[in-house]
Amino acid sequence: MREKRIIVTGGKGFLGKHLTGKLTDKGYKHILVADLPDYNFVELPDIKRMYDDLEPEVVIHLAAKVGGIGFNERNPATLFYENLMMGVQLLHEGYLKKIDKFVAIGTICAYPKFTPVPFKEDDLWNGYPEETNAPYGLAKKMMLVQSQAYRRQYGFNSIFLLPVNLYGPGDNFDPESSHVIPALIKKCVDAVENHEQEIEVWGTGEATREFFYVADAAEAIISAMEHYEKSDPINIGAGFEISIRDLVALIVELTGFNGNVVWDTSRPDGQPRRMLDTKKAYNEFGFTAKTGFRDGLKKTIEWYREISK
């Protein structure tokens, strides 16, 4: 595997940078990044050109249109169309090019809104996703359908991974599109720097989430690429649950913010609870997350403080 030409779509992004770095550290010799502006994976001619230019043997498809709850509410059609077209066309053209393996990265947003906790892979089709996530989650989940269909009909080797919410150094801190951890870190650190006495947080704080340190996610993807050979979906995560209220309290503590937290309960909580059952990843390719949540948050806060100086 270390001699193969591996393409990482979206390799300039948050997870992509960590993944390509970890592949290099592990001795992979032919790692290429395919990303904007060179290739727009919504457009079929760009996908064909990427396969012709780079001649991959393995494709790890990370590229995605993604954001937090507010971004999802404003852009449901864009999220559905762009993610669907990227996944369907990249996987199909990979099959036509007879590549050795396609690693499709899905999302926890594909799970039904009221999935029993912890989320098991067998629950994936037992209901409709949470409304603000549904267009994105369903578009990504179509890669699972496609992966299974192409393996069954063509013997095409593709796998489908379901990561939980990622965080870590290099995350997206843009308030227009960031997820909850970078959004909270930015609010708290900026408030400390600007001597502000109040931050606002969306929702009630009752929703729960699981968070997966980005370096651990990269490790899980590589392990699956090396050892997993089935199209059954497989969760990758850290296997713990924390309420948004407790998350806010922890970030407030770690950033040293001493002001008030105001909860805007008119804003949505998103999915009520999220936590993955990660036993299958351990059983199939021996993966368990290594980074403790508090340590991961400290590293992320330190990184944001450095880049915001």
N, C-alpha and C positions, 0 to 999 in steps of 0.2 A: 504493500500500500504506500510506503514511503517513497517509492519511485514513480508513482502515478502523477499525472497532471491533474491537480485539484483546483477547481474554480470555486471561489466564494462570491456569490452574488450579494450585493449590499456590503461588500467587504470593507468599505470606507466608514461604515456606521459603527455604532456603539458596540454591539456584539461582534461584528465583523473584525474590528481591530484586535479585540482580545483573542478571537479564534485564530486569525492568521498568525498572531504572535506566538500562540501556544503551539500551533502546528510547526512553526519554525523551530521552536525550542525542542520539540520532539524529533527533529531530524527530517521532517518532510522537505523535499528538495525542489518541488515544482508547484509552488502555490501562486496562483494568479487571482487578482481581484477584478471583478467585473461590476461596474457601478456607474451611476450618473457622474459626469455628463457623457461618458463614452458610449454607454448603452442604456437605453430606456426600455425596460423589460415589459412595459405595457404594449410596446410596438413590436409586432412579429418580425419585420425586417431587421430590427436591431438584435433580436434574439438569434435569428439565423446568422447574422454577421458575427455575433459573439462566438457561436459554435464554430464557424469557419475560421475566425481569427485565432482563437485560443486553443482549439482542438482538445477540450477537456476529456479526461477519462472518468472523473468523478465530479459531480456538481453538488455543492452544499448551498441550498437556496435560502438565504437569509433576507433578501431584499423584500421590503414591505412598506406599505403606506400605513402609518400607525400614529396614534396619539392618545391623550387622556380622555376623560369623560366629556369635557367640553368640546374638544376637537371632534370626537365621535358624534356628538349631537349635531354639530354644524355641517358635517361632511359625510353622511351615511352613504350617499350614492357613489361618491368618489372612492370611499374605502372599499365598497363592494366591488366596483368595476375594476379598479386598478389591481387590487390583490387577486381577484379571480383571474384576470387576463395574464398577469405575471405567472402565476402558478401553473395554470392549464397549458400555456404555450411553452414554457420552459421545460416542463416534464415531457410533453409530447415531442418536442424537437430533440430532447435528449434520447428518447426512445428511437426516433428516426436515425439519429447519429450513432446508435448502438453504444452508448457510453456504458461503463461498467456499473455505475451506481449513482442514484439520485437520492440525496438526503433532503427531505422536505421538512421545513420547520413550521409547525402549526402554532396554535395559541390556546391558552386556557380559556379564552373567550369563546371557544367552540363548544364548551360544555353547556348543558341546560341551566337555566336560571336557578332552579331549585334542586340542583344535584346534591344528593346526600354527601356529607363530609366524612372522611376524605374522598375526593373524586376518584373513582375507579374507571379505568378505560372502558369497561363494559357499560358504563352509564352514559356514554357519549351521545347516544341517539335517543335518550329517554325524555325528550322535551325540547323546547325552544330556548335559545340563549337569552340572556338578559338584554332588554330592548336596545340600550345604548351601544352594546357591543355586537349585536346580532349581525349587521351587514359585514363587518370585518371578520367575525368569528366564523360565519357560514362560508364566506369566500375562501378562507384558509382551509376550512374543513373539506372543501371539494377536492383538495389535493389528496386527502385520504381516500376518498371514493375513487379518484383517478388512479392512485397508486395501486390500490387493490385490484381494480379492473385490468390495469396494464400487466400486472404480475400474472393474473389469472389467464388472460387471453394471449399475452405475448411473452410471458416469462421475464418481463422487465424487472430489474432489481432496483426497487425504490423502497425507502422507509419513511415513516412519518412520526415525528417527535412533537410532543406537547409540552413546551416549557411554561412554567408559571411566570409571574411578573418578575422581570429582571431589574437589578439595580447595581450601581458600582461606579468607580471612576470612569469618566468619559461619557456618562449618561447625558441625555438631552435635558438641559436646564431652561429651555425656552418656555416661558409661562403660557404661551399660546398652545403648545402641544405636548408639554411634559407630562409624565406620569406622577403618581402621588409622592414617591420618595424625593425625587429631585425638586419637585414643586415645593414641598415642605422644607427641605434643606435650604433652598434659595430664600424662601420667605423668612426663615429664622435667622440665617446668617446675615442677610441684607438688613433685617430689623436691628440686629446687634450692631452692625457697622454704622447704621444711620441713627442709632439711639431712638428707635421707634418703640412704642409701648404696646402695640397691638398687631396681631396678625389674624387674618380671616381664613377659615378652613371650610370647605364644602361638606354638606351632609350632616348626619347626626353623630357620626363617629362609631355607630354600632356595627357597621359592616366589618367583616374580617378579610384578611388577605394573607397569602403566603408570598415571601420574597426570596429570590434566588440570586446569589451573588454571581456577577457576570463571568468571572474567571472559572467558577464551578460549572456554569452553563457551557462554556467552551469545552471544558474537560468532558462533560457528558456527551456532547455532540461528537467529539472525536472518538470516544469509546464506542458509541453506537455505530459510527461510520466503519470502525475497524471490526466490530464483532457481531452486529445485529443484521440479520438477513431475512426479515419477515416484513410483510406489509401491515401487520396488526399495529394499531397505534400504541405509543408508549409514552408515559408521563416522565418528565424530567423536572426535578424540583428539590427543595430542601426539606419538605415534610414537616412544616410547622405552621401554626395559624396565630395571627395577632390582630386585634381590633384596630381600626383606624385611630380610635381615641388613645389606645395604648401606644400606638406608633407615634402619634403627635407628641405624647408625653416624653417618649424616649428621645426623639429628635430635639425637642425643646431642651432636655437635659444635656445632651451631647454637644449642642451648639452654644449653650450658655445663655439662651434667650430667657429673660426674666419678666416679660410682659404678659398681657392677657391674650388668650386664644378665644376668638369669637367664632361660633359655629353658625354657618348660614344653612339652616335646615330647610330652606326653600329649594336648595340644590340637591340633585340626586346622589344617592349613595352608590349606585351601580349594583352589581351582583351582591346579594346579601352575605354570602360566605364563600370563601375560596381556600381550599387546601387539597393538595394532590396526595393520592396514595402512590408512593414511589417504589413499592416492593418489586414491581415488574422490571424496572431498570436495573435494580440490584441483581435480580435473578437471571436476567438475560445477558447483561454485560458488566456486572460487578460495580455499578456506579453508586456512590453515596456522596452527598455534598460535604465539603470539608470546612467551609468558612462559617464561623458563628455569626449570628445576625448583628450583634453589638459591634463586633470587630469590623464587619463589612460596612456598617454605617459610619464608623469612625474613619475608615479609609476614604469613603465617598465624601464625607464632610471635609476632610483634609484636602482632598483633590479639588473640590469646589472653591475652597478658600484660596488655594494657590492660584487657580486660573482667574479668579475674580479680583485679584489684587490690582 
